[in-house]
Amino acid sequence: MKKLWLFIIIFLQVACAAKLMPQEYKYDQEAYYQQQEVYADYHDYGGEGSGGGGYGFVGQTDEAMPMERQHSLSIKGYKKEAKKKESEEQAAPRMIHYNGYANLQVARPEEVIEEIVAISKEVDGNIERRSIKSITIRVPKESFADVFAAILEMGDVLSKSVTSEDVTEAFTSVELRLQTAKTTRDRLVALLEKTEDEKEKINILRQIQRLNEQIDVIEAQMRTLQNLADLSSISIELSARAAIGDGPSQAEPEGFFWIHELSPFQNTVCSSGKRLELETPEGLVSLHKKGAYLAESADGTVLRTTRLNNDPMGDAAFWQRAIHKRLKGGFGTVEQGSLGSFSTITLQEDSDNPYIWMIAVRNNGKDLELIEVYYPSKAQQERYQKLIEAAIVGGAQ
């Protein structure tokens, strides 16, 4: 009888305790097991203690962490990693190509040319091209500012400019293409070793050969971009050019002023318009994916394009005559011609070692399409002209 009364008393105590228990506390056990299941899922994805890589919670114990706390940690971790990556990218050195230009009035151009050559040698630079009236040198980027300042002291400065081209993204893009091509080639080589079928072997060998050719081209592009980043360019003219030294007259009609800003050594006009896309010729590297189209070779050949407002409205022949009239003074030879649907003007420096500057224009309704090509010498013109002209005829869009 005593045992029965003891059982009844214990039963009544437990029932009362359950009735008085707070609602949220009664479900703690169920929540606990739910949290344990979530933790197990994260653990399976490679979390802390699993030997994997990255969805676990640092410091996770056997006791389940509250879900709100887990969510908070995961968000904080993501933000921390994103901020760290952003800081690393900002801290990484940028690959910048500096381009200086000056037009100087001097008493003895030949002597100034020799002085510039001497300065270039002092800083381990090199001579890209020279004549009795102009010179282009490449100097280490860390010496660019000092060398350019010293050259400006050699005469009266009629005009000058410094531009910079960030080639970091272009280099990264080319580097990624190179890694992809090499990885694909390595896989094909491994596949070739396992293949016994002769026809299949021939097919794989052709693909490997094609990739080898692509790799050679990509590596050349990387060398070009690295060269541009390491060596800055300085171009100096020692006699006035209509495109550079001669400003527009007071009677110049509105809409023609941009012609006087054209220069083989500056990207002023092309950078002011809309992008005119062009297939980059072999041997040159496109420096930007957005903004003005600009491509350059390792030895100084430059191709740039743009779209300007066709105002005043004129066809290609109209603008060809306008450019010819305003730029012909001071050049040795000036030729008018055509290239596909473009009208062209080719100007050659009056020098024993002239540079060649080709300007092409085409009417596209409200837009005037403009292309400039600068060859530092006749040797570069012979090397790149056919490739560049083919790109212009077949790809300007």
C-alpha positions as CSV (number, residue, x, y, z in Angstrom):
1,M,0.0,0.0,0.0
2,K,2.9,2.3,0.8
3,K,4.5,1.7,-2.6
4,L,1.2,2.6,-4.3
5,W,1.0,5.9,-2.5
6,L,4.7,6.7,-3.2
7,F,4.1,6.1,-7.0
8,I,1.0,8.4,-7.0
9,I,2.9,11.2,-5.2
10,I,5.8,11.0,-7.7
11,F,3.4,11.0,-10.7
12,L,1.6,14.1,-9.4
13,Q,4.9,16.0,-8.9
14,V,6.1,15.3,-12.5
15,A,2.7,16.3,-14.0
16,C,2.8,19.6,-12.0
17,A,6.3,20.3,-13.1
18,A,5.5,19.8,-16.7
19,K,2.4,22.0,-16.5
20,L,4.5,24.8,-14.9
21,M,7.4,24.5,-17.4
22,P,7.9,27.5,-19.7
23,Q,6.8,26.8,-23.3
24,E,10.1,27.7,-24.9
25,Y,12.0,25.4,-22.5
26,K,9.8,22.4,-23.3
27,Y,11.0,22.5,-26.9
28,D,14.7,22.9,-26.2
29,Q,15.4,19.2,-26.7
30,E,13.7,19.2,-30.1
31,A,15.6,22.3,-31.2
32,Y,18.8,20.7,-30.0
33,Y,18.4,17.7,-32.2
34,Q,17.5,20.0,-35.2
35,Q,20.6,22.0,-34.7
36,Q,22.7,18.9,-34.5
37,E,21.3,17.8,-37.8
38,V,22.3,21.2,-39.4
39,Y,25.8,20.9,-37.9
40,A,26.1,17.5,-39.4
41,D,25.2,18.9,-42.9
42,Y,27.9,21.6,-42.6
43,H,30.3,19.0,-41.4
44,D,29.7,16.9,-44.5
45,Y,30.5,19.8,-46.7
46,G,34.0,20.0,-45.4
47,G,33.6,22.0,-42.2
48,E,35.8,22.1,-39.1
49,G,37.1,18.7,-38.1
50,S,36.1,17.0,-41.3
51,G,39.3,17.5,-43.1
52,G,37.4,19.5,-45.8
53,G,37.6,23.0,-46.8
54,G,35.1,25.4,-45.8
55,Y,31.5,25.4,-44.6
56,G,32.2,24.5,-41.0
57,F,32.3,26.9,-38.0
58,V,35.5,27.7,-36.3
59,G,35.5,26.6,-32.7
60,Q,32.4,24.4,-33.1
61,T,32.0,22.0,-30.1
62,D,29.9,18.9,-29.7
63,E,27.2,21.1,-28.1
64,A,25.2,22.6,-31.0
65,M,25.7,26.3,-31.6
66,P,22.4,28.4,-31.7
67,M,21.3,28.8,-35.3
68,E,21.2,32.7,-35.1
69,R,24.9,32.5,-33.9
70,Q,25.8,30.2,-36.7
71,H,24.3,32.5,-39.3
72,S,26.0,35.5,-37.8
73,L,29.4,33.8,-37.9
74,S,29.0,32.7,-41.5
75,I,28.1,36.2,-42.7
76,K,31.0,37.7,-40.7
77,G,33.4,35.2,-42.1
78,Y,32.3,35.9,-45.7
79,K,32.6,39.6,-45.2
80,K,36.0,39.2,-43.6
81,E,37.3,37.1,-46.5
82,A,35.8,39.5,-49.1
83,K,37.4,42.5,-47.4
84,K,40.8,40.6,-47.2
85,K,40.6,39.8,-50.9
86,E,39.8,43.4,-51.8
87,S,42.7,44.7,-49.7
88,E,45.1,42.3,-51.4
89,E,43.9,43.4,-54.8
90,Q,44.3,47.0,-53.9
91,A,47.8,46.4,-52.5
92,A,48.9,44.5,-55.5
93,P,51.2,46.6,-57.8
94,R,49.5,47.9,-60.9
95,M,51.2,47.5,-64.3
96,I,51.2,51.1,-65.7
97,H,52.6,52.2,-69.1
98,Y,53.5,55.9,-69.1
99,N,53.7,57.8,-72.3
100,G,55.3,61.3,-72.4
101,Y,55.3,63.6,-75.3
102,A,56.8,67.1,-75.9
103,N,57.3,69.5,-78.8
104,L,60.3,71.6,-78.2
105,Q,61.6,74.7,-79.9
106,V,65.4,74.4,-79.9
107,A,68.4,76.1,-81.6
108,R,70.2,73.0,-82.7
109,P,68.0,69.9,-83.0
110,E,70.9,67.5,-83.7
111,E,72.6,68.4,-80.5
112,V,69.4,68.0,-78.5
113,I,68.9,64.6,-80.0
114,E,72.3,63.5,-78.9
115,E,71.6,64.8,-75.3
116,I,68.4,62.8,-75.2
117,V,70.3,59.6,-76.3
118,A,72.9,60.2,-73.6
119,I,70.3,60.5,-70.9
120,S,68.5,57.4,-72.1
121,K,71.8,55.4,-71.8
122,E,72.4,56.7,-68.3
123,V,69.2,55.1,-67.0
124,D,69.6,51.9,-69.0
125,G,66.9,52.9,-71.5
126,N,66.9,52.3,-75.3
127,I,66.3,54.2,-78.5
128,E,63.1,53.1,-80.2
129,R,63.6,55.4,-83.2
130,R,65.4,58.7,-84.0
131,S,65.8,61.2,-86.8
132,I,67.3,64.7,-87.0
133,K,63.9,66.2,-85.9
134,S,62.4,63.7,-83.5
135,I,63.2,60.8,-81.2
136,T,61.3,58.2,-79.2
137,I,63.0,56.5,-76.2
138,R,62.0,53.8,-73.7
139,V,63.2,54.2,-70.1
140,P,62.5,52.3,-66.9
141,K,59.3,53.5,-65.4
142,E,61.0,54.5,-62.1
143,S,63.2,56.9,-64.2
144,F,60.4,58.3,-66.3
145,A,59.5,61.4,-64.3
146,D,63.2,62.5,-63.9
147,V,64.1,61.9,-67.5
148,F,61.0,63.7,-68.9
149,A,61.6,66.7,-66.7
150,A,65.3,66.9,-67.8
151,I,64.3,66.8,-71.5
152,L,61.8,69.6,-71.0
153,E,64.6,71.8,-69.8
154,M,66.4,71.5,-73.2
155,G,64.2,73.9,-75.1
156,D,61.1,76.0,-75.1
157,V,58.1,73.8,-74.5
158,L,55.4,74.4,-77.2
159,S,53.3,71.5,-76.0
160,K,53.6,68.5,-73.7
161,S,51.5,65.7,-72.3
162,V,51.8,62.6,-70.1
163,T,49.3,59.7,-70.4
164,S,49.2,56.4,-68.5
165,E,47.7,53.1,-69.6
166,D,46.9,50.5,-66.9
167,V,47.6,47.2,-68.6
168,T,47.1,45.1,-65.4
169,E,43.8,43.6,-66.5
170,A,45.0,42.9,-70.0
171,F,48.0,41.1,-68.6
172,T,45.9,39.1,-66.1
173,S,43.5,38.1,-68.9
174,V,46.3,37.0,-71.2
175,E,48.0,35.1,-68.3
176,L,44.8,33.2,-67.7
177,R,44.4,32.3,-71.3
178,L,48.0,31.0,-71.3
179,Q,47.4,28.8,-68.2
180,T,44.2,27.4,-69.7
181,A,46.0,26.6,-73.0
182,K,48.9,24.9,-71.2
183,T,46.6,22.8,-69.0
184,T,44.6,21.7,-72.0
185,R,47.8,20.8,-73.9
186,D,49.1,18.8,-70.9
187,R,45.8,16.8,-70.8
188,L,46.0,16.0,-74.5
189,V,49.6,14.9,-74.1
190,A,48.5,12.5,-71.3
191,L,45.7,11.3,-73.4
192,L,48.0,10.7,-76.4
193,E,50.2,8.4,-74.2
194,K,47.1,6.2,-73.5
195,T,45.6,6.2,-77.0
196,E,46.3,3.2,-79.2
197,D,44.2,4.1,-82.2
198,E,46.4,5.6,-84.9
199,K,43.7,8.0,-86.3
200,E,42.9,9.3,-82.9
201,K,46.6,9.8,-82.2
202,I,46.9,12.0,-85.4
203,N,43.9,14.0,-84.3
204,I,45.3,14.6,-80.8
205,L,48.7,15.6,-82.3
206,R,47.0,18.2,-84.5
207,Q,45.2,19.7,-81.5
208,I,48.5,19.8,-79.5
209,Q,50.2,21.5,-82.5
210,R,47.4,24.1,-82.6
211,L,47.7,24.7,-78.9
212,N,51.5,25.1,-79.2
213,E,51.0,27.8,-81.8
214,Q,48.4,29.6,-79.6
215,I,50.8,29.4,-76.6
216,D,53.6,31.0,-78.7
217,V,51.3,33.9,-79.6
218,I,50.0,34.4,-76.1
219,E,53.5,34.3,-74.6
220,A,54.5,37.0,-77.1
221,Q,51.5,39.1,-76.0
222,M,52.6,38.7,-72.3
223,R,56.1,39.8,-73.2
224,T,54.7,42.9,-75.0
225,L,52.5,43.8,-72.0
226,Q,55.4,43.3,-69.5
227,N,57.6,45.4,-71.7
228,L,55.1,48.2,-71.8
229,A,54.8,48.1,-68.0
230,D,58.6,48.0,-67.4
231,L,59.6,50.6,-69.9
232,S,57.8,54.0,-70.3
233,S,57.9,55.8,-73.6
234,I,59.0,59.4,-74.3
235,S,58.5,61.0,-77.7
236,I,60.1,64.3,-78.5
237,E,59.6,66.5,-81.6
238,L,62.0,69.3,-82.3
239,S,60.2,71.0,-85.1
240,A,56.6,72.1,-85.3
241,R,54.0,69.8,-86.9
242,A,50.7,71.0,-88.1
243,A,49.0,68.3,-86.0
244,I,50.8,69.4,-82.9
245,G,52.6,72.8,-83.1
246,D,50.2,74.7,-85.3
247,G,47.0,75.7,-83.5
248,P,43.8,76.5,-85.3
249,S,43.4,80.0,-86.7
250,Q,40.8,82.4,-85.2
251,A,38.7,81.9,-88.2
252,E,38.5,78.1,-87.8
253,P,34.9,77.0,-88.1
254,E,33.4,75.1,-85.1
255,G,33.6,71.4,-85.4
256,F,37.1,71.3,-86.9
257,F,39.2,72.0,-83.8
258,W,39.7,68.3,-83.0
259,I,41.8,67.9,-86.2
260,H,44.5,70.1,-84.6
261,E,44.6,67.8,-81.6
262,L,45.5,64.8,-83.7
263,S,49.1,63.5,-83.2
264,P,50.9,60.3,-83.9
265,F,52.3,60.4,-80.4
266,Q,49.1,61.1,-78.4
267,N,45.8,59.4,-77.9
268,T,43.9,62.7,-77.2
269,V,41.2,62.5,-79.9
270,C,40.6,58.8,-79.9
271,S,40.2,58.7,-76.1
272,S,37.5,61.4,-76.3
273,G,35.1,59.4,-78.5
274,K,33.1,56.2,-78.4
275,R,34.7,52.8,-78.8
276,L,35.1,51.5,-82.3
277,E,35.8,47.8,-81.9
278,L,38.5,46.1,-84.0
279,E,40.0,42.7,-84.3
280,T,43.5,43.0,-82.8
281,P,46.1,42.2,-85.5
282,E,48.7,39.6,-84.8
283,G,51.8,41.1,-83.1
284,L,49.8,43.8,-81.3
285,V,48.0,43.6,-77.9
286,S,44.8,45.4,-77.0
287,L,45.3,47.4,-73.8
288,H,41.7,47.9,-72.8
289,K,38.4,45.9,-72.9
290,K,36.4,49.1,-72.3
291,G,36.8,52.7,-73.3
292,A,38.9,53.7,-76.2
293,Y,40.3,50.9,-78.4
294,L,44.1,51.0,-78.2
295,A,46.5,48.3,-79.4
296,E,50.3,48.4,-79.4
297,S,53.2,46.3,-80.4
298,A,56.4,45.7,-78.4
299,D,58.4,47.8,-80.9
300,G,56.1,50.8,-80.8
301,T,53.5,50.4,-83.6
302,V,50.2,51.9,-82.3
303,L,46.7,51.3,-83.6
304,R,43.8,53.3,-82.1
305,T,40.2,53.8,-83.2
306,T,37.1,55.9,-82.1
307,R,33.7,57.2,-83.1
308,L,33.2,61.0,-83.1
309,N,30.1,63.1,-83.7
310,N,29.8,63.7,-87.5
311,D,29.3,67.4,-87.0
312,P,29.3,69.2,-89.4
313,M,27.7,66.4,-91.3
314,G,30.1,65.2,-94.0
315,D,31.1,62.1,-95.9
316,A,34.5,60.5,-95.8
317,A,35.8,62.5,-98.7
318,F,34.8,65.7,-97.0
319,W,36.7,64.9,-93.8
320,Q,39.6,63.5,-95.8
321,R,40.0,66.9,-97.4
322,A,39.6,68.7,-94.1
323,I,42.3,66.6,-92.4
324,H,44.7,66.9,-95.4
325,K,44.4,70.7,-95.5
326,R,45.1,71.1,-91.8
327,L,47.9,68.5,-91.4
328,K,49.9,68.6,-94.6
329,G,52.3,71.3,-93.6
330,G,55.7,70.1,-92.2
331,F,55.6,66.6,-93.5
332,G,57.8,65.2,-96.2
333,T,55.1,63.4,-98.1
334,V,51.3,63.3,-97.8
335,E,49.2,60.8,-99.7
336,Q,45.5,60.5,-100.0
337,G,43.9,57.1,-100.7
338,S,41.3,54.6,-99.6
339,L,41.2,51.4,-97.6
340,G,38.0,49.4,-98.0
341,S,35.2,51.9,-97.2
342,F,37.6,54.3,-95.4
343,S,39.3,57.3,-96.9
344,T,42.9,57.7,-95.8
345,I,45.7,60.2,-95.4
346,T,49.2,58.9,-95.0
347,L,51.8,61.3,-93.6
348,Q,55.5,60.7,-93.6
349,E,58.0,62.7,-91.6
350,D,60.5,64.7,-93.6
351,S,63.6,62.9,-92.3
352,D,66.2,60.4,-93.1
353,N,64.5,57.9,-90.8
354,P,60.8,58.9,-91.0
355,Y,57.9,57.7,-89.0
356,I,54.6,57.0,-90.9
357,W,51.2,58.1,-89.7
358,M,48.1,56.9,-91.4
359,I,44.6,58.4,-90.6
360,A,41.4,56.7,-91.9
361,V,37.9,58.1,-91.8
362,R,34.5,56.7,-92.6
363,N,31.0,58.2,-92.5
364,N,28.5,56.1,-90.4
365,G,25.5,58.4,-90.3
366,K,25.7,60.5,-87.2
367,D,29.1,59.0,-86.3
368,L,32.5,59.7,-87.9
369,E,34.7,56.6,-87.6
370,L,38.3,57.5,-87.1
371,I,41.4,55.2,-87.2
372,E,45.0,56.1,-86.6
373,V,48.0,54.0,-87.2
374,Y,51.5,55.0,-86.1
375,Y,54.6,53.2,-87.5
376,P,57.8,54.3,-85.8
377,S,59.8,53.4,-89.0
378,K,59.5,51.9,-92.4
379,A,60.6,48.6,-91.0
380,Q,57.6,48.4,-88.6
381,Q,55.3,49.5,-91.5
382,E,56.5,46.6,-93.6
383,R,56.0,44.2,-90.7
384,Y,52.5,45.2,-89.6
385,Q,50.8,47.1,-92.4
386,K,49.1,44.2,-94.2
387,L,47.9,42.7,-90.9
388,I,46.5,46.0,-89.7
389,E,44.9,46.9,-93.0
390,A,43.3,43.4,-93.1
391,A,41.9,44.0,-89.6
392,I,40.5,47.4,-90.6
393,V,38.9,46.2,-93.8
394,G,37.4,43.1,-92.3
395,G,36.7,44.0,-88.7
396,A,35.9,47.7,-88.0
397,Q,32.4,47.6,-86.5
